[in-house]
Amino acid sequence: MFAAFKARQRHNKLMRAAHHLLREAFISANREPAHVTAAHLAAYTFGQYRIELDHEEAQRFLDAARIARGEPTPDQPYA
């Protein structure tokens, strides 16, 4: 039960971090997706929470945050 709590807490921190980076970098005038990379998220989460991410996990969190915001993922342009 404690492991599930820690996993949920980690997930929430990483999603908050991904949303934060996307929100800060979003170009609202053009409504274009922000240029945030997995490396940006990995560096931010390490600095903020001391959580180490590999490239694939960071990319999954960024993609999930982009979908939640209604933005396309880098491999899917706007329709």
MARBA-3410 file (N, C-alpha, C, O; in Angstrom, 1 decimal):
79
0.8,-1.2,0.0,0.0,0.0,0.0,0.9,1.2,0.0,0.6,2.2,-0.7 ~ 1.9,1.3,0.8,2.8,2.4,0.8,3.5,2.6,-0.5,3.7,3.7,-0.9 ~ 3.8,1.5,-1.2,4.5,1.6,-2.5,3.5,2.3,-3.5,4.0,3.0,-4.4 ~ 2.3,1.9,-3.5,1.3,2.5,-4.4,1.2,4.0,-4.1,1.0,4.8,-5.0 ~ 1.2,4.4,-2.8,1.1,5.8,-2.5,2.3,6.6,-3.0,2.2,7.6,-3.6
3.5,6.0,-2.9,4.8,6.6,-3.3,4.7,6.7,-4.9,5.2,7.7,-5.4 ~ 4.2,5.7,-5.6,4.2,5.7,-7.0,3.2,6.8,-7.5,3.5,7.5,-8.4 ~ 2.1,6.9,-6.8,1.1,8.0,-7.2,1.7,9.4,-6.9,1.5,10.3,-7.7 ~ 2.4,9.5,-5.8,3.0,10.8,-5.5,4.0,11.2,-6.5,4.1,12.3,-6.9 ~ 4.9,10.2,-6.9,5.9,10.5,-8.0,5.2,10.8,-9.3,5.7,11.8,-9.9
4.2,10.1,-9.7,3.5,10.4,-10.9,2.9,11.8,-10.9,3.0,12.6,-11.8 ~ 2.3,12.2,-9.8,1.7,13.5,-9.7,2.8,14.6,-9.8,2.5,15.6,-10.4 ~ 3.9,14.4,-9.1,5.0,15.4,-9.2,5.5,15.5,-10.7,5.7,16.6,-11.1 ~ 5.7,14.4,-11.3,6.2,14.5,-12.7,5.2,15.1,-13.7,5.6,15.8,-14.6 ~ 3.9,14.8,-13.5,2.9,15.4,-14.3,2.8,16.9,-14.1,2.7,17.7,-15.0
2.9,17.3,-12.8,2.9,18.8,-12.5,4.1,19.5,-13.1,4.0,20.6,-13.7 ~ 5.3,18.8,-13.1,6.5,19.4,-13.7,6.3,19.5,-15.2,6.7,20.5,-15.8 ~ 5.8,18.5,-15.8,5.6,18.5,-17.3,4.6,19.7,-17.7,4.9,20.4,-18.6 ~ 3.5,19.8,-16.9,2.5,20.9,-17.2,3.2,22.2,-16.9,2.9,23.2,-17.7 ~ 4.0,22.3,-15.9,4.6,23.6,-15.6,5.5,24.0,-16.8,5.5,25.2,-17.2
6.4,23.1,-17.2,7.3,23.5,-18.3,6.5,23.8,-19.6,6.9,24.8,-20.3 ~ 5.5,23.1,-19.9,4.7,23.4,-21.1,4.0,24.7,-21.0,3.9,25.5,-21.9 ~ 3.4,25.0,-19.8,2.7,26.3,-19.6,3.7,27.4,-19.7,3.4,28.5,-20.3 ~ 4.9,27.3,-19.1,5.8,28.4,-19.2,6.4,28.7,-20.6,6.7,29.8,-20.9 ~ 6.5,27.6,-21.4,7.1,27.8,-22.7,6.0,28.0,-23.8,6.4,28.2,-25.0
4.8,27.9,-23.5,3.7,28.0,-24.5,3.6,29.4,-25.1,3.7,30.4,-24.4 ~ 3.6,29.4,-26.4,3.5,30.7,-27.1,2.0,30.9,-27.4,1.4,30.5,-28.3 ~ 1.4,31.7,-26.5,-0.1,31.9,-26.5,-0.6,32.7,-27.7,-1.7,32.4,-28.2 ~ 0.2,33.6,-28.2,-0.2,34.4,-29.3,-0.4,33.6,-30.6,-1.4,33.8,-31.4 ~ 0.4,32.6,-30.8,0.4,31.8,-32.0,-0.3,30.4,-31.8,-0.6,29.7,-32.8
-0.6,30.1,-30.5,-1.2,28.8,-30.2,-0.4,27.7,-30.8,-1.0,26.7,-31.2 ~ 0.9,27.8,-30.7,1.8,26.7,-31.2,2.3,25.9,-30.0,2.4,26.5,-28.9 ~ 2.5,24.6,-30.1,3.0,23.8,-29.0,4.4,24.3,-28.6,5.2,24.7,-29.4 ~ 4.6,24.2,-27.3,5.9,24.7,-26.8,7.0,23.7,-27.2,6.8,22.5,-27.4 ~ 8.2,24.3,-27.3,9.4,23.5,-27.6,10.0,23.1,-26.3,11.0,23.7,-25.9
9.5,22.0,-25.7,10.1,21.4,-24.5,10.5,20.0,-24.8,9.7,19.3,-25.4 ~ 11.7,19.6,-24.4,12.1,18.3,-24.7,12.2,17.4,-23.5,12.0,17.9,-22.4 ~ 12.4,16.1,-23.7,12.5,15.2,-22.6,13.7,15.6,-21.7,13.7,15.4,-20.5 ~ 14.8,16.1,-22.3,15.9,16.5,-21.5,15.6,17.7,-20.6,16.1,17.8,-19.5 ~ 14.7,18.6,-21.1,14.3,19.7,-20.2,13.6,19.2,-19.0,13.8,19.6,-17.9
12.6,18.3,-19.2,11.9,17.7,-18.1,12.8,16.9,-17.2,12.6,17.1,-16.0 ~ 13.7,16.1,-17.7,14.6,15.4,-16.8,15.4,16.3,-16.0,15.6,16.1,-14.8 ~ 15.9,17.4,-16.5,16.7,18.3,-15.8,15.9,19.1,-14.7,16.3,19.2,-13.6 ~ 14.7,19.5,-15.1,13.8,20.2,-14.2,13.4,19.3,-13.0,13.5,19.8,-11.9 ~ 13.0,18.1,-13.3,12.6,17.2,-12.2,13.7,16.8,-11.3,13.5,16.7,-10.1
14.9,16.7,-11.8,16.1,16.4,-11.0,16.4,17.6,-10.1,16.6,17.5,-8.9 ~ 16.3,18.8,-10.6,16.6,20.0,-9.8,15.5,20.3,-8.8,15.8,20.8,-7.7 ~ 14.3,20.1,-9.2,13.1,20.4,-8.3,12.8,19.3,-7.3,12.6,19.6,-6.1 ~ 12.9,18.1,-7.7,12.4,17.0,-6.8,13.5,15.9,-6.5,13.2,15.0,-5.8 ~ 14.6,16.0,-7.2,15.7,15.0,-7.1,15.2,13.6,-7.6,15.6,12.6,-7.1
14.4,13.7,-8.6,13.9,12.5,-9.3,14.6,12.4,-10.6,14.7,13.3,-11.4 ~ 15.3,11.2,-10.8,16.0,11.0,-12.1,15.1,10.3,-13.1,14.4,9.3,-12.7 ~ 15.1,10.8,-14.3,14.3,10.2,-15.4,15.2,9.8,-16.5,16.1,10.5,-16.8 ~ 14.9,8.7,-17.2,15.6,8.5,-18.4,14.8,9.2,-19.5,13.7,9.7,-19.3 ~ 15.3,9.2,-20.7,14.7,9.9,-21.8,13.3,9.4,-22.2,12.4,10.2,-22.4
13.2,8.1,-22.2,11.9,7.5,-22.6,10.8,7.8,-21.6,9.7,8.2,-22.0 ~ 11.1,7.7,-20.3,10.1,8.1,-19.3,9.7,9.5,-19.3,8.5,9.9,-19.2 ~ 10.7,10.4,-19.5,10.4,11.8,-19.6,9.6,12.1,-20.8,8.7,13.0,-20.7 ~ 9.8,11.5,-21.9,9.1,11.7,-23.1,7.6,11.3,-22.9,6.7,11.9,-23.4 ~ 7.4,10.2,-22.2,6.0,9.7,-22.0,5.3,10.7,-21.1,4.1,11.0,-21.4
5.9,11.3,-20.1,5.2,12.3,-19.3,4.9,13.6,-20.1,3.9,14.2,-19.9 ~ 5.9,14.0,-20.9,5.6,15.2,-21.8,4.5,14.9,-22.7,3.6,15.8,-22.9 ~ 4.5,13.7,-23.4,3.4,13.4,-24.3,2.0,13.4,-23.6,1.0,13.9,-24.1 ~ 2.0,12.8,-22.4,0.7,12.8,-21.6,0.3,14.2,-21.2,-0.9,14.5,-21.3 ~ 1.2,15.0,-20.8,0.8,16.4,-20.5,0.3,17.2,-21.7,-0.6,17.9,-21.6
1.0,16.9,-22.9,0.5,17.6,-24.1,-0.9,17.2,-24.5,-1.7,18.0,-24.8 ~ -1.1,15.9,-24.4,-2.5,15.4,-24.7,-3.5,16.0,-23.8,-4.6,16.4,-24.2 ~ -3.2,16.0,-22.5,-4.1,16.6,-21.5,-4.4,18.0,-21.8,-5.5,18.5,-21.5 ~ -3.4,18.8,-22.3,-3.6,20.2,-22.6,-4.3,20.4,-24.0,-4.6,21.5,-24.4 ~ -4.5,19.3,-24.7,-5.1,19.4,-26.1,-4.1,19.8,-27.2,-4.5,20.2,-28.2
-2.9,19.6,-26.9,-1.8,19.8,-27.9,-1.4,18.5,-28.5,-1.6,17.4,-28.0 ~ -0.9,18.6,-29.7,-0.4,17.4,-30.4,0.9,17.0,-29.8,1.7,17.8,-29.2 ~ 1.2,15.7,-29.9,2.6,15.2,-29.5,3.5,15.5,-30.7,3.0,15.7,-31.8 ~ 4.8,15.5,-30.5,5.7,15.8,-31.6,5.6,15.0,-32.8,5.8,15.4,-33.9 ~ 5.1,13.7,-32.7,5.0,12.9,-33.9,3.6,13.0,-34.5,3.3,12.3,-35.4
2.7,13.8,-33.9,1.3,14.0,-34.4,1.1,15.5,-34.6,0.8,16.2,-33.5 ~ 1.1,16.0,-35.8,0.8,17.4,-35.9,-0.7,17.7,-35.7,-1.5,16.8,-35.6 ~ -1.1,19.0,-35.6,-2.5,19.3,-35.4,-3.3,18.8,-36.6,-2.8,18.8,-37.7 ~ -4.5,18.4,-36.3,-5.3,17.9,-37.4,-6.2,19.0,-38.0,-7.0,18.7,-38.9
END
